[in-house]
Amino acid sequence: MEKGTVAIVNLQNPREKVIGIIHEVLPAGIVIRGIDVNSFQDWAGQLAKDDSAHVICPTTMFFPMHRVIRCYEDEDMGDVPSFSTQFANRTGKPIRDLLQ
């Protein structure tokens, strides 16, 4: 994975899944700017309504490597749209622009 890749990171202890843009991958861990996947639909919905009171906002996080189960690029899989595609379809904005 390279800096700037939109990715999903699966974590353990506690189990979490985060979507975001990779800032850095280090031997000690991964730095990603994003949000929890469980908040994704609410975040996209608030931006689609152009709600000026953004309750859900991306944050920059560091996860130690011992918590990372897997990290994979967010991409369409056949007829199944990626989170990035879903976000763009719903808000009219590229997810990358809001995670920079």
C-alpha positions in Angstrom: 0.0 0.0 0.0 1.2 3.5 -0.9 0.6 6.9 0.6 -2.7 8.3 -0.8 -4.4 5.0 -1.3 -8.0 4.8 -0.2 -8.1 1.6 1.9 -10.1 -0.4 4.4 -8.2 -1.5 7.5 -9.5 -4.5 9.6 -8.3 -4.3 13.2 -8.5 -6.6 16.2 -8.6 -6.0 20.0 -11.1 -4.5 19.7 -12.5 -5.5 16.3 -12.9 -2.4 14.1 -13.0 -1.6 10.4 -11.9 1.8 9.2 -12.0 3.3 5.7 -9.7 6.1 4.9 -6.7 7.4 3.0 -3.3 6.0 4.0 -0.8 8.6 5.2 2.0 6.3 6.2 2.8 2.6 6.6 5.6 2.0 9.1 7.0 -1.1 10.7 5.3 0.0 14.0 1.9 0.6 12.4 -0.3 2.5 10.0 -1.4 6.1 9.9 -4.8 6.6 8.2 -7.2 9.5 8.0 -10.7 8.2 7.9 -13.8 7.0 9.8 -15.2 3.8 11.2 -17.1 1.8 8.5 -20.1 1.7 10.9 -20.4 5.5 10.6 -19.8 5.6 6.8 -23.5 5.8 5.7 -24.3 8.5 8.3 -21.3 10.5 7.2 -22.2 10.3 3.5 -25.8 11.2 4.4 -24.8 14.3 6.3 -22.6 15.5 3.4 -25.3 14.7 0.8 -27.7 17.0 2.7 -25.0 19.6 2.8 -25.5 19.9 6.5 -23.3 22.6 7.8 -23.2 21.1 11.3 -20.9 18.2 10.5 -21.3 15.8 13.4 -19.2 13.0 11.9 -15.8 14.0 10.7 -12.8 12.0 9.6 -9.8 11.9 11.9 -6.2 10.9 11.6 -5.4 7.8 13.5 -2.4 5.6 14.2 -2.9 1.8 14.6 -0.1 -0.3 15.9 0.8 -3.2 13.5 -0.2 -5.8 16.1 -3.8 -4.7 15.7 -3.9 -4.8 11.9 -5.5 -8.0 10.6 -5.5 -6.8 6.9 -5.5 -3.7 4.8 -6.9 -3.7 1.3 -7.5 -1.1 -1.4 -11.1 0.2 -1.7 -12.1 -0.8 -5.2 -15.2 -2.0 -7.1 -15.6 -5.7 -7.3 -17.7 -6.6 -10.3 -21.2 -5.2 -9.7 -20.5 -4.4 -6.1 -19.5 -0.7 -5.8 -16.6 0.3 -3.5 -17.1 2.6 -0.6 -15.5 5.3 -2.7 -18.0 4.8 -5.5 -21.0 4.7 -3.1 -19.8 7.9 -1.5 -19.4 9.7 -4.9 -22.8 8.5 -6.1 -24.5 9.7 -2.9 -22.7 13.0 -2.3 -21.5 14.0 -5.8 -18.0 14.4 -4.3 -14.9 12.2 -4.4 -14.1 10.7 -1.0 -10.4 11.4 -1.6 -11.1 15.2 -1.5 -12.8 15.0 1.9 -10.1 12.8 3.4 -7.0 14.9 2.4 
